[in-house]
Amino acid sequence: MNDTGMQTPTEFVQEWIKRVLSNDASHIVLLYKEKAILLGTTDGTVRKGRNSIKEYFDYFVKLRPNVKLKYIVCEEICNGSVVISNGHYDFELYEDERLSTVSARFTFVLEKVGTKWEILSHHSSKIP
């Protein structure tokens, strides 16, 4: 945490990873703003709002994901009240009991709400 007691954007993304590793979709979705947008790694649907985002994570956690952050860069905008975090992570997923690795790129758009971050928009896609 920085000197204000608030997570840095990188720490926030690491918190998102911890929640994904918990396999609890309800716990993951609490990091998203009520009307957030998600373009998920394994989904072709543009999801808006926590209910729709939870549907995605209900499916995704069944793949028993393991996530490894490979690279992240963050840029503050709007006088620091919004941060764009871009990078790469690898997912290990179990589909039909077969383990596969998916390398993906991501963008999180985070908004500062009081002393915490919330996800406004999250795009994650397989690296071609």
Long-range contacts (C-beta under 8 A, 24 or more apart in sequence): 4-115, 5-115, 6-112, 6-115, 6-116, 6-117, 7-116, 7-117, 8-74, 9-74, 9-83, 9-85, 9-108, 9-110, 9-117, 10-72, 10-74, 10-85, 12-85, 12-108, 12-110, 12-117, 13-69, 13-72, 13-85, 13-87, 13-108, 14-69, 16-108, 16-119, 17-67, 17-69, 17-89, 20-60, 20-61, 20-65, 20-67, 21-65, 21-66, 21-67, 23-61, 23-64, 23-65, 24-61, 25-54, 25-57, 25-58, 25-60, 25-61, 26-54, 28-57, 28-61, 29-53, 29-54, 29-57, 31-117, 31-118, 31-119, 32-118, 32-119, 32-122, 33-111, 33-113, 33-118, 33-119, 33-120, 36-118, 36-119, 36-120, 36-121, 36-122, 37-120, 37-121, 37-122, 38-121, 38-122, 38-123, 39-122, 39-123, 39-124, 39-125, 40-124, 41-91, 41-102, 41-104, 41-124, 41-125, 41-126, 42-93, 42-102, 63-93, 63-94, 63-95, 64-93, 64-94, 65-91, 65-92, 65-93, 66-91, 66-92, 67-91, 68-92, 70-103, 80-112, 81-111, 81-112, 82-109, 82-110, 82-111, 82-112, 82-120, 83-108, 83-109, 83-110, 83-112, 83-117, 84-108, 84-109, 84-110, 85-110, 88-127, 102-126, 103-127
